Amino acid sequence: MPHNAITAVVTEILARAPDWIRKDLSSKDPISRTRAEEALAVLIGSALSNDDDTRKA
Protein backbone atom coordinates (compact mmCIF):
# COMPACT_ATOMS: atom_id res chain seq x y z
CA MET A 1 0.00 0.00 0.00
CA PRO A 2 1.49 3.38 -0.96
CA HIS A 3 2.46 5.77 1.80
CA ASN A 4 -0.17 8.35 0.82
CA ALA A 5 -2.90 5.69 1.02
CA ILE A 6 -1.77 4.67 4.51
CA THR A 7 -1.75 8.33 5.55
CA ALA A 8 -5.28 8.76 4.23
CA VAL A 9 -6.57 5.72 6.15
CA VAL A 10 -4.90 6.81 9.40
CA THR A 11 -6.17 10.37 9.01
CA GLU A 12 -9.71 9.09 8.47
CA ILE A 13 -9.52 6.90 11.58
CA LEU A 14 -8.18 9.77 13.69
CA ALA A 15 -10.98 12.04 12.47
CA ARG A 16 -13.59 9.43 13.48
CA ALA A 17 -11.97 8.41 16.78
CA PRO A 18 -14.43 8.37 19.67
CA ASP A 19 -14.20 11.20 22.20
CA TRP A 20 -13.08 8.87 24.99
CA ILE A 21 -10.03 7.86 22.96
CA ARG A 22 -9.15 11.49 22.29
CA LYS A 23 -9.55 12.37 25.96
CA ASP A 24 -7.64 9.35 27.26
CA LEU A 25 -4.73 9.85 24.84
CA SER A 26 -3.95 13.09 26.66
CA SER A 27 -4.60 11.66 30.12
CA LYS A 28 -1.92 11.74 32.79
CA ASP A 29 -3.16 8.35 33.96
CA PRO A 30 -0.92 5.76 32.29
CA ILE A 31 -3.60 3.05 32.35
CA SER A 32 -6.14 5.26 30.55
CA ARG A 33 -3.54 6.40 28.04
CA THR A 34 -2.41 2.84 27.32
CA ARG A 35 -6.02 1.68 26.87
CA ALA A 36 -6.65 4.50 24.38
CA GLU A 37 -3.41 3.79 22.50
CA GLU A 38 -4.29 0.11 22.21
CA ALA A 39 -7.84 0.85 21.06
CA LEU A 40 -6.57 3.32 18.45
CA ALA A 41 -3.99 0.80 17.24
CA VAL A 42 -6.75 -1.79 16.76
CA LEU A 43 -8.90 0.70 14.82
CA ILE A 44 -5.99 1.64 12.55
CA GLY A 45 -4.87 -1.97 12.08
CA SER A 46 -8.38 -3.07 11.23
CA ALA A 47 -8.85 -0.26 8.74
CA LEU A 48 -5.54 -1.04 7.04
CA SER A 49 -6.37 -4.75 6.95
CA ASN A 50 -9.81 -4.10 5.46
CA ASP A 51 -8.30 -1.78 2.87
CA ASP A 52 -5.78 -4.47 1.89
CA ASP A 53 -8.60 -7.04 1.60
CA THR A 54 -10.54 -4.70 -0.67
CA ARG A 55 -7.51 -4.20 -2.91
CA LYS A 56 -7.03 -7.98 -3.30
CA ALA A 57 -10.61 -8.58 -4.41
mmCIF file of the N, C-alpha and C atoms, coordinates in Angstrom:
data_MODEL
# 
_entry.id   MODEL 
# 
loop_
_atom_site.group_PDB 
_atom_site.id 
_atom_site.type_symbol 
_atom_site.label_atom_id 
_atom_site.label_alt_id 
_atom_site.label_comp_id 
_atom_site.label_asym_id 
_atom_site.label_entity_id 
_atom_site.label_seq_id 
_atom_site.pdbx_PDB_ins_code 
_atom_site.Cartn_x 
_atom_site.Cartn_y 
_atom_site.Cartn_z 
_atom_site.occupancy 
_atom_site.B_iso_or_equiv 
_atom_site.pdbx_formal_charge 
_atom_site.auth_seq_id 
_atom_site.auth_comp_id 
_atom_site.auth_asym_id 
_atom_site.auth_atom_id 
_atom_site.pdbx_PDB_model_num 
ATOM 1   N N  . MET A 1 1  ? 0.854   -1.172 0.000  1.00 0.00 ? 1  MET A N  1 
ATOM 2   C CA . MET A 1 1  ? 0.000   0.000  0.000  1.00 0.00 ? 1  MET A CA 1 
ATOM 3   C C  . MET A 1 1  ? 0.904   1.240  0.000  1.00 0.00 ? 1  MET A C  1 
ATOM 4   N N  . PRO A 1 2  ? 0.660   2.166  -0.895 1.00 0.00 ? 2  PRO A N  1 
ATOM 5   C CA . PRO A 1 2  ? 1.492   3.382  -0.963 1.00 0.00 ? 2  PRO A CA 1 
ATOM 6   C C  . PRO A 1 2  ? 1.363   4.231  0.310  1.00 0.00 ? 2  PRO A C  1 
ATOM 7   N N  . HIS A 1 3  ? 2.402   4.946  0.594  1.00 0.00 ? 3  HIS A N  1 
ATOM 8   C CA . HIS A 1 3  ? 2.457   5.774  1.801  1.00 0.00 ? 3  HIS A CA 1 
ATOM 9   C C  . HIS A 1 3  ? 1.285   6.745  1.882  1.00 0.00 ? 3  HIS A C  1 
ATOM 10  N N  . ASN A 1 4  ? 0.929   7.383  0.784  1.00 0.00 ? 4  ASN A N  1 
ATOM 11  C CA . ASN A 1 4  ? -0.174  8.354  0.817  1.00 0.00 ? 4  ASN A CA 1 
ATOM 12  C C  . ASN A 1 4  ? -1.511  7.673  1.111  1.00 0.00 ? 4  ASN A C  1 
ATOM 13  N N  . ALA A 1 5  ? -1.672  6.421  0.710  1.00 0.00 ? 5  ALA A N  1 
ATOM 14  C CA . ALA A 1 5  ? -2.902  5.687  1.018  1.00 0.00 ? 5  ALA A CA 1 
ATOM 15  C C  . ALA A 1 5  ? -2.967  5.346  2.507  1.00 0.00 ? 5  ALA A C  1 
ATOM 16  N N  . ILE A 1 6  ? -1.833  4.962  3.070  1.00 0.00 ? 6  ILE A N  1 
ATOM 17  C CA . ILE A 1 6  ? -1.775  4.675  4.511  1.00 0.00 ? 6  ILE A CA 1 
ATOM 18  C C  . ILE A 1 6  ? -2.085  5.943  5.298  1.00 0.00 ? 6  ILE A C  1 
ATOM 19  N N  . THR A 1 7  ? -1.495  7.055  4.888  1.00 0.00 ? 7  THR A N  1 
ATOM 20  C CA . THR A 1 7  ? -1.752  8.327  5.553  1.00 0.00 ? 7  THR A CA 1 
ATOM 21  C C  . THR A 1 7  ? -3.226  8.688  5.498  1.00 0.00 ? 7  THR A C  1 
ATOM 22  N N  . ALA A 1 8  ? -3.857  8.454  4.379  1.00 0.00 ? 8  ALA A N  1 
ATOM 23  C CA . ALA A 1 8  ? -5.284  8.760  4.229  1.00 0.00 ? 8  ALA A CA 1 
ATOM 24  C C  . ALA A 1 8  ? -6.132  7.900  5.167  1.00 0.00 ? 8  ALA A C  1 
ATOM 25  N N  . VAL A 1 9  ? -5.817  6.622  5.272  1.00 0.00 ? 9  VAL A N  1 
ATOM 26  C CA . VAL A 1 9  ? -6.568  5.722  6.151  1.00 0.00 ? 9  VAL A CA 1 
ATOM 27  C C  . VAL A 1 9  ? -6.394  6.143  7.606  1.00 0.00 ? 9  VAL A C  1 
ATOM 28  N N  . VAL A 1 10 ? -5.160  6.408  8.011  1.00 0.00 ? 10 VAL A N  1 
ATOM 29  C CA . VAL A 1 10 ? -4.897  6.807  9.397  1.00 0.00 ? 10 VAL A CA 1 
ATOM 30  C C  . VAL A 1 10 ? -5.577  8.133  9.711  1.00 0.00 ? 10 VAL A C  1 
ATOM 31  N N  . THR A 1 11 ? -5.521  9.078  8.803  1.00 0.00 ? 11 THR A N  1 
ATOM 32  C CA . THR A 1 11 ? -6.172  10.373 9.005  1.00 0.00 ? 11 THR A CA 1 
ATOM 33  C C  . THR A 1 11 ? -7.676  10.199 9.175  1.00 0.00 ? 11 THR A C  1 
ATOM 34  N N  . GLU A 1 12 ? -8.272  9.339  8.366  1.00 0.00 ? 12 GLU A N  1 
ATOM 35  C CA . GLU A 1 12 ? -9.711  9.091  8.467  1.00 0.00 ? 12 GLU A CA 1 
ATOM 36  C C  . GLU A 1 12 ? -10.069 8.486  9.824  1.00 0.00 ? 12 GLU A C  1 
ATOM 37  N N  . ILE A 1 13 ? -9.267  7.527  10.284 1.00 0.00 ? 13 ILE A N  1 
ATOM 38  C CA . ILE A 1 13 ? -9.525  6.898  11.585 1.00 0.00 ? 13 ILE A CA 1 
ATOM 39  C C  . ILE A 1 13 ? -9.390  7.922  12.703 1.00 0.00 ? 13 ILE A C  1 
ATOM 40  N N  . LEU A 1 14 ? -8.366  8.749  12.651 1.00 0.00 ? 14 LEU A N  1 
ATOM 41  C CA . LEU A 1 14 ? -8.184  9.766  13.688 1.00 0.00 ? 14 LEU A CA 1 
ATOM 42  C C  . LEU A 1 14 ? -9.344  10.748 13.714 1.00 0.00 ? 14 LEU A C  1 
ATOM 43  N N  . ALA A 1 15 ? -9.853  11.098 12.552 1.00 0.00 ? 15 ALA A N  1 
ATOM 44  C CA . ALA A 1 15 ? -10.978 12.036 12.474 1.00 0.00 ? 15 ALA A CA 1 
ATOM 45  C C  . ALA A 1 15 ? -12.246 11.433 13.076 1.00 0.00 ? 15 ALA A C  1 
ATOM 46  N N  . ARG A 1 16 ? -12.389 10.101 12.978 1.00 0.00 ? 16 ARG A N  1 
ATOM 47  C CA . ARG A 1 16 ? -13.590 9.430  13.484 1.00 0.00 ? 16 ARG A CA 1 
ATOM 48  C C  . ARG A 1 16 ? -13.407 8.817  14.868 1.00 0.00 ? 16 ARG A C  1 
ATOM 49  N N  . ALA A 1 17 ? -12.240 9.016  15.477 1.00 0.00 ? 17 ALA A N  1 
ATOM 50  C CA . ALA A 1 17 ? -11.975 8.408  16.782 1.00 0.00 ? 17 ALA A CA 1 
ATOM 51  C C  . ALA A 1 17 ? -12.979 8.893  17.824 1.00 0.00 ? 17 ALA A C  1 
ATOM 52  N N  . PRO A 1 18 ? -13.475 7.976  18.636 1.00 0.00 ? 18 PRO A N  1 
ATOM 53  C CA . PRO A 1 18 ? -14.427 8.371  19.675 1.00 0.00 ? 18 PRO A CA 1 
ATOM 54  C C  . PRO A 1 18 ? -13.810 9.380  20.653 1.00 0.00 ? 18 PRO A C  1 
ATOM 55  N N  . ASP A 1 19 ? -14.670 10.174 21.261 1.00 0.00 ? 19 ASP A N  1 
ATOM 56  C CA . ASP A 1 19 ? -14.205 11.199 22.196 1.00 0.00 ? 19 ASP A CA 1 
ATOM 57  C C  . ASP A 1 19 ? -13.408 10.611 23.361 1.00 0.00 ? 19 ASP A C  1 
ATOM 58  N N  . TRP A 1 20 ? -13.803 9.421  23.849 1.00 0.00 ? 20 TRP A N  1 
ATOM 59  C CA . TRP A 1 20 ? -13.082 8.865  24.992 1.00 0.00 ? 20 TRP A CA 1 
ATOM 60  C C  . TRP A 1 20 ? -11.635 8.542  24.622 1.00 0.00 ? 20 TRP A C  1 
ATOM 61  N N  . ILE A 1 21 ? -11.407 8.134  23.385 1.00 0.00 ? 21 ILE A N  1 
ATOM 62  C CA . ILE A 1 21 ? -10.026 7.864  22.963 1.00 0.00 ? 21 ILE A CA 1 
ATOM 63  C C  . ILE A 1 21 ? -9.242  9.167  22.921 1.00 0.00 ? 21 ILE A C  1 
ATOM 64  N N  . ARG A 1 22 ? -9.823  10.194 22.352 1.00 0.00 ? 22 ARG A N  1 
ATOM 65  C CA . ARG A 1 22 ? -9.149  11.492 22.287 1.00 0.00 ? 22 ARG A CA 1 
ATOM 66  C C  . ARG A 1 22 ? -8.805  11.994 23.685 1.00 0.00 ? 22 ARG A C  1 
ATOM 67  N N  . LYS A 1 23 ? -9.756  11.886 24.595 1.00 0.00 ? 23 LYS A N  1 
ATOM 68  C CA . LYS A 1 23 ? -9.549  12.366 25.962 1.00 0.00 ? 23 LYS A CA 1 
ATOM 69  C C  . LYS A 1 23 ? -8.470  11.540 26.656 1.00 0.00 ? 23 LYS A C  1 
ATOM 70  N N  . ASP A 1 24 ? -8.578  10.219 26.552 1.00 0.00 ? 24 ASP A N  1 
ATOM 71  C CA . ASP A 1 24 ? -7.641  9.349  27.258 1.00 0.00 ? 24 ASP A CA 1 
ATOM 72  C C  . ASP A 1 24 ? -6.228  9.388  26.682 1.00 0.00 ? 24 ASP A C  1 
ATOM 73  N N  . LEU A 1 25 ? -6.078  9.730  25.408 1.00 0.00 ? 25 LEU A N  1 
ATOM 74  C CA . LEU A 1 25 ? -4.735  9.845  24.838 1.00 0.00 ? 25 LEU A CA 1 
ATOM 75  C C  . LEU A 1 25 ? -3.937  10.959 25.503 1.00 0.00 ? 25 LEU A C  1 
ATOM 76  N N  . SER A 1 26 ? -4.644  11.978 26.000 1.00 0.00 ? 26 SER A N  1 
ATOM 77  C CA . SER A 1 26 ? -3.955  13.089 26.659 1.00 0.00 ? 26 SER A CA 1 
ATOM 78  C C  . SER A 1 26 ? -3.993  12.977 28.181 1.00 0.00 ? 26 SER A C  1 
ATOM 79  N N  . SER A 1 27 ? -4.486  11.866 28.675 1.00 0.00 ? 27 SER A N  1 
ATOM 80  C CA . SER A 1 27 ? -4.603  11.659 30.115 1.00 0.00 ? 27 SER A CA 1 
ATOM 81  C C  . SER A 1 27 ? -3.233  11.502 30.766 1.00 0.00 ? 27 SER A C  1 
ATOM 82  N N  . LYS A 1 28 ? -3.148  11.951 32.013 1.00 0.00 ? 28 LYS A N  1 
ATOM 83  C CA . LYS A 1 28 ? -1.923  11.741 32.790 1.00 0.00 ? 28 LYS A CA 1 
ATOM 84  C C  . LYS A 1 28 ? -1.905  10.348 33.403 1.00 0.00 ? 28 LYS A C  1 
ATOM 85  N N  . ASP A 1 29 ? -3.065  9.693  33.426 1.00 0.00 ? 29 ASP A N  1 
ATOM 86  C CA . ASP A 1 29 ? -3.162  8.347  33.957 1.00 0.00 ? 29 ASP A CA 1 
ATOM 87  C C  . ASP A 1 29 ? -2.617  7.356  32.933 1.00 0.00 ? 29 ASP A C  1 
ATOM 88  N N  . PRO A 1 30 ? -1.535  6.661  33.275 1.00 0.00 ? 30 PRO A N  1 
ATOM 89  C CA . PRO A 1 30 ? -0.920  5.761  32.289 1.00 0.00 ? 30 PRO A CA 1 
ATOM 90  C C  . PRO A 1 30 ? -1.830  4.611  31.853 1.00 0.00 ? 30 PRO A C  1 
ATOM 91  N N  . ILE A 1 31 ? -2.702  4.142  32.720 1.00 0.00 ? 31 ILE A N  1 
ATOM 92  C CA . ILE A 1 31 ? -3.599  3.048  32.346 1.00 0.00 ? 31 ILE A CA 1 
ATOM 93  C C  . ILE A 1 31 ? -4.606  3.529  31.308 1.00 0.00 ? 31 ILE A C  1 
ATOM 94  N N  . SER A 1 32 ? -5.180  4.700  31.518 1.00 0.00 ? 32 SER A N  1 
ATOM 95  C CA . SER A 1 32 ? -6.135  5.260  30.554 1.00 0.00 ? 32 SER A CA 1 
ATOM 96  C C  . SER A 1 32 ? -5.463  5.532  29.221 1.00 0.00 ? 32 SER A C  1 
ATOM 97  N N  . ARG A 1 33 ? -4.263  6.090  29.273 1.00 0.00 ? 33 ARG A N  1 
ATOM 98  C CA . ARG A 1 33 ? -3.539  6.402  28.044 1.00 0.00 ? 33 ARG A CA 1 
ATOM 99  C C  . ARG A 1 33 ? -3.203  5.132  27.270 1.00 0.00 ? 33 ARG A C  1 
ATOM 100 N N  . THR A 1 34 ? -2.746  4.111  27.971 1.00 0.00 ? 34 THR A N  1 
ATOM 101 C CA . THR A 1 34 ? -2.409  2.839  27.322 1.00 0.00 ? 34 THR A CA 1 
ATOM 102 C C  . THR A 1 34 ? -3.645  2.205  26.691 1.00 0.00 ? 34 THR A C  1 
ATOM 103 N N  . ARG A 1 35 ? -4.770  2.240  27.407 1.00 0.00 ? 35 ARG A N  1 
ATOM 104 C CA . ARG A 1 35 ? -6.022  1.685  26.873 1.00 0.00 ? 35 ARG A CA 1 
ATOM 105 C C  . ARG A 1 35 ? -6.415  2.404  25.593 1.00 0.00 ? 35 ARG A C  1 
ATOM 106 N N  . ALA A 1 36 ? -6.300  3.724  25.579 1.00 0.00 ? 36 ALA A N  1 
ATOM 107 C CA . ALA A 1 36 ? -6.647  4.503  24.385 1.00 0.00 ? 36 ALA A CA 1 
ATOM 108 C C  . ALA A 1 36 ? -5.687  4.206  23.238 1.00 0.00 ? 36 ALA A C  1 
ATOM 109 N N  . GLU A 1 37 ? -4.401  4.100  23.539 1.00 0.00 ? 37 GLU A N  1 
ATOM 110 C CA . GLU A 1 37 ? -3.410  3.788  22.505 1.00 0.00 ? 37 GLU A CA 1 
ATOM 111 C C  . GLU A 1 37 ? -3.690  2.432  21.879 1.00 0.00 ? 37 GLU A C  1 
ATOM 112 N N  . GLU A 1 38 ? -4.011  1.449  22.721 1.00 0.00 ? 38 GLU A N  1 
ATOM 113 C CA . GLU A 1 38 ? -4.288  0.110  22.214 1.00 0.00 ? 38 GLU A CA 1 
ATOM 114 C C  . GLU A 1 38 ? -5.567  0.087  21.369 1.00 0.00 ? 38 GLU A C  1 
ATOM 115 N N  . ALA A 1 39 ? -6.583  0.800  21.822 1.00 0.00 ? 39 ALA A N  1 
ATOM 116 C CA . ALA A 1 39 ? -7.836  0.854  21.057 1.00 0.00 ? 39 ALA A CA 1 
ATOM 117 C C  . ALA A 1 39 ? -7.620  1.530  19.710 1.00 0.00 ? 39 ALA A C  1 
ATOM 118 N N  . LEU A 1 40 ? -6.853  2.615  19.699 1.00 0.00 ? 40 LEU A N  1 
ATOM 119 C CA . LEU A 1 40 ? -6.569  3.316  18.454 1.00 0.00 ? 40 LEU A CA 1 
ATOM 120 C C  . LEU A 1 40 ? -5.748  2.441  17.515 1.00 0.00 ? 40 LEU A C  1 
ATOM 121 N N  . ALA A 1 41 ? -4.800  1.707  18.061 1.00 0.00 ? 41 ALA A N  1 
ATOM 122 C CA . ALA A 1 41 ? -3.994  0.801  17.240 1.00 0.00 ? 41 ALA A CA 1 
ATOM 123 C C  . ALA A 1 41 ? -4.862  -0.269 16.585 1.00 0.00 ? 41 ALA A C  1 
ATOM 124 N N  . VAL A 1 42 ? -5.841  -0.787 17.314 1.00 0.00 ? 42 VAL A N  1 
ATOM 125 C CA . VAL A 1 42 ? -6.752  -1.791 16.759 1.00 0.00 ? 42 VAL A CA 1 
ATOM 126 C C  . VAL A 1 42 ? -7.591  -1.183 15.638 1.00 0.00 ? 42 VAL A C  1 
ATOM 127 N N  . LEU A 1 43 ? -8.108  0.029  15.854 1.00 0.00 ? 43 LEU A N  1 
ATOM 128 C CA . LEU A 1 43 ? -8.900  0.695  14.821 1.00 0.00 ? 43 LEU A CA 1 
ATOM 129 C C  . LEU A 1 43 ? -8.081  0.907  13.549 1.00 0.00 ? 43 LEU A C  1 
ATOM 130 N N  . ILE A 1 44 ? -6.852  1.380  13.708 1.00 0.00 ? 44 ILE A N  1 
ATOM 131 C CA . ILE A 1 44 ? -5.989  1.636  12.553 1.00 0.00 ? 44 ILE A CA 1 
ATOM 132 C C  . ILE A 1 44 ? -5.620  0.322  11.868 1.00 0.00 ? 44 ILE A C  1 
ATOM 133 N N  . GLY A 1 45 ? -5.235  -0.669 12.657 1.00 0.00 ? 45 GLY A N  1 
ATOM 134 C CA . GLY A 1 45 ? -4.870  -1.967 12.083 1.00 0.00 ? 45 GLY A CA 1 
ATOM 135 C C  . GLY A 1 45 ? -6.018  -2.603 11.325 1.00 0.00 ? 45 GLY A C  1 
ATOM 136 N N  . SER A 1 46 ? -7.207  -2.509 11.895 1.00 0.00 ? 46 SER A N  1 
ATOM 137 C CA . SER A 1 46 ? -8.382  -3.069 11.233 1.00 0.00 ? 46 SER A CA 1 
ATOM 138 C C  . SER A 1 46 ? -8.674  -2.343 9.923  1.00 0.00 ? 46 SER A C  1 
ATOM 139 N N  . ALA A 1 47 ? -8.589  -1.037 9.955  1.00 0.00 ? 47 ALA A N  1 
ATOM 140 C CA . ALA A 1 47 ? -8.851  -0.255 8.737  1.00 0.00 ? 47 ALA A CA 1 
ATOM 141 C C  . ALA A 1 47 ? -7.831  -0.582 7.653  1.00 0.00 ? 47 ALA A C  1 
ATOM 142 N N  . LEU A 1 48 ? -6.574  -0.709 8.026  1.00 0.00 ? 48 LEU A N  1 
ATOM 143 C CA . LEU A 1 48 ? -5.539  -1.037 7.044  1.00 0.00 ? 48 LEU A CA 1 
ATOM 144 C C  . LEU A 1 48 ? -5.746  -2.451 6.508  1.00 0.00 ? 48 LEU A C  1 
ATOM 145 N N  . SER A 1 49 ? -6.121  -3.368 7.360  1.00 0.00 ? 49 SER A N  1 
ATOM 146 C CA . SER A 1 49 ? -6.365  -4.746 6.945  1.00 0.00 ? 49 SER A CA 1 
ATOM 147 C C  . SER A 1 49 ? -7.556  -4.819 6.000  1.00 0.00 ? 49 SER A C  1 
ATOM 148 N N  . ASN A 1 50 ? -8.629  -4.108 6.329  1.00 0.00 ? 50 ASN A N  1 
ATOM 149 C CA . ASN A 1 50 ? -9.809  -4.099 5.462  1.00 0.00 ? 50 ASN A CA 1 
ATOM 150 C C  . ASN A 1 50 ? -9.495  -3.469 4.121  1.00 0.00 ? 50 ASN A C  1 
ATOM 151 N N  . ASP A 1 51 ? -8.671  -2.425 4.115  1.00 0.00 ? 51 ASP A N  1 
ATOM 152 C CA . ASP A 1 51 ? -8.300  -1.777 2.868  1.00 0.00 ? 51 ASP A CA 1 
ATOM 153 C C  . ASP A 1 51 ? -7.479  -2.731 2.007  1.00 0.00 ? 51 ASP A C  1 
ATOM 154 N N  . ASP A 1 52 ? -6.574  -3.487 2.630  1.00 0.00 ? 52 ASP A N  1 
ATOM 155 C CA . ASP A 1 52 ? -5.781  -4.472 1.892  1.00 0.00 ? 52 ASP A CA 1 
ATOM 156 C C  . ASP A 1 52 ? -6.682  -5.565 1.308  1.00 0.00 ? 52 ASP A C  1 
ATOM 157 N N  . ASP A 1 53 ? -7.677  -6.017 2.087  1.00 0.00 ? 53 ASP A N  1 
ATOM 158 C CA . ASP A 1 53 ? -8.600  -7.036 1.602  1.00 0.00 ? 53 ASP A CA 1 
ATOM 159 C C  . ASP A 1 53 ? -9.382  -6.547 0.397  1.00 0.00 ? 53 ASP A C  1 
ATOM 160 N N  . THR A 1 54 ? -9.781  -5.288 0.435  1.00 0.00 ? 54 THR A N  1 
ATOM 161 C CA . THR A 1 54 ? -10.537 -4.699 -0.666 1.00 0.00 ? 54 THR A CA 1 
ATOM 162 C C  . THR A 1 54 ? -9.682  -4.627 -1.924 1.00 0.00 ? 54 THR A C  1 
ATOM 163 N N  . ARG A 1 55 ? -8.408  -4.302 -1.759 1.00 0.00 ? 55 ARG A N  1 
ATOM 164 C CA . ARG A 1 55 ? -7.510  -4.198 -2.909 1.00 0.00 ? 55 ARG A CA 1 
ATOM 165 C C  . ARG A 1 55 ? -7.271  -5.554 -3.558 1.00 0.00 ? 55 ARG A C  1 
ATOM 166 N N  . LYS A 1 56 ? -7.289  -6.639 -2.767 1.00 0.00 ? 56 LYS A N  1 
ATOM 167 C CA . LYS A 1 56 ? -7.026  -7.981 -3.296 1.00 0.00 ? 56 LYS A CA 1 
ATOM 168 C C  . LYS A 1 56 ? -8.206  -8.532 -4.080 1.00 0.00 ? 56 LYS A C  1 
ATOM 169 N N  . ALA A 1 57 ? -9.395  -8.048 -3.758 1.00 0.00 ? 57 ALA A N  1 
ATOM 170 C CA . ALA A 1 57 ? -10.608 -8.583 -4.410 1.00 0.00 ? 57 ALA A CA 1 
ATOM 171 C C  . ALA A 1 57 ? -10.722 -8.151 -5.849 1.00 0.00 ? 57 ALA A C  1 
# 
